[in-house]
């Protein structure tokens, strides 16, 4: 890959995650404060992303991959997304907001797959070249959330304005990306696109338990994405009632989670050798329980350190469960169904698991809200309890202790 192409692809990844990071973690606080949304309405808004993730494989596999150049589709999607965001930033009704964020997510979710496709088709050795390009996405997420935090606009419509202008630029920039023609010979069926071929792997009891655990752990994961920001913000408001909320910089603290991914990613090869896949996954599940308890019992005064640890634990939670799970799936799948297996896991986790979790998070937040005040301790005990059940299920029924050491090119950081 020449230097020009590398720079183009790096900028592409940076822009993709700048758009996403500008609004995703902050959307709940915006809805609560600006649109006076209920917990259920917030949960619905996050469910929109999961619904879009269910539709995206059809769009990419049955339309974009077959008939149009990927960079042109990416450009059109981002321009359409920017147009939708233009109307979304003017919306003041929380129920109507759901339909607009759903429409926007339907343009964004396919873009995630298209950027990967564009990047890999320009590479002679994707296994070695892709991680260096993809990591710019994590850098972008850290940069944009810190900008939001330092400006104190996490609860303002500005988060969507940043996403809108970035998407507009991204859309125009996409047309300058290297030409990535449609796969004229592609003949994937709907079943292959959805990873149906990989269902045979569920005959292996340990993989079936891992699959079920992955879906279930995404339920409490959704609590983190939807409720961590407003929860910690409320804690600071309670500790410092006279302070300007803009001074809390919650988004800056949250970015520690992405930063920690880099550190814990480096530990994965060593952990595979010492622990094996089962106990790495167990460590990830235990970390989820601990962080939810820290969110529940921490406060912004004497217990502020608990929030910091909870966010730093994101690296353990994500890398030791989800990245390890991706490697485990790759090792278990045969060469023919590796892509189907990863597609099945993605659909089940981001689509089904997080969809259920987002809806449940909103319902639970409403359940523990009295006179406009949320009992966040009780809210966080719910995902902690779910994670504990998953942990017990996993320890008792998962028996694969294979200590496969992943290659360096398998360690690709996640977005959050």
C-alpha angles and dihedrals in degrees: 000000000000123000095253093055092045091053092047093051092045091052089047092056092044092053094045094056093038088061092047098041093050094070114008102081093035100045095092093054090048092051094047095048105031104030097029088232123181121236090257092054090051090049090051091052091055091044087061089070092053092048089053090050088057092053098041097077090056092050095046098038100040102032117012097043093048110040113019140048107260096229091054092049089049090052094049092047093052093047090049089048092052090051092051091048089053089064094036093060089059095051116109100173116087095209093051089045089065093062092048095048088047090053090049094048089052087063095042103046095062089048089065092061094039094056090053091048093049092048097047095047089059093053129088091198109023093175091064102028103042100067091058090053097041094051088070086072092062090046089052092051091052093047098048096044090050090051089051090048097048091048091047093227100127091118096041132094086244090088089067092041089056089049091047096052092042091050090050091053091042091052093053092042091052092068089062094055120109113284111267108184124204117270098255092186095048111129103166115152125222088257092055092047090053092046095248089148088064094059088088087071088068088073085077103084095212093051090046090054090048090049093050091045091051091054093045096046089054088066094067089035087065090055088060095050095044103036111024095084099048091040095055091040090055090049091056092046090053093048095044107027095170097046126105107256089222088069094062094077093199092165090058091054091047091055088069085078093064092042090054090056090073093055098045092043087064090056096056098088091049092044091051090054096046103034110020125220097292097056093040088057089046090053089052092051093047089051090055091054093047095049093050090051089049091052090048099049101029123101133192095246119046092357099048090113088066091063092050092052091046091056095042089053088066088087091058093042096050102034099040094047111024101030091040088048092053090052091046090051091048091051094047096047121081119241091260097056103033093109092045091050093052090045091052092051092048093049093047096046107035093030109036106015098044091040091058091042094051092052092045093048091058093047092049092048090054091045092058097041116106122177091346094307120113121217094220095180091062091044093054093047088066097063089038089056093047091050090049091053090049090049093053092045091049097047093049099044109027111087106165105115097168111150100210112169111221121228117247091249091062093063103092115160121236126238100247 
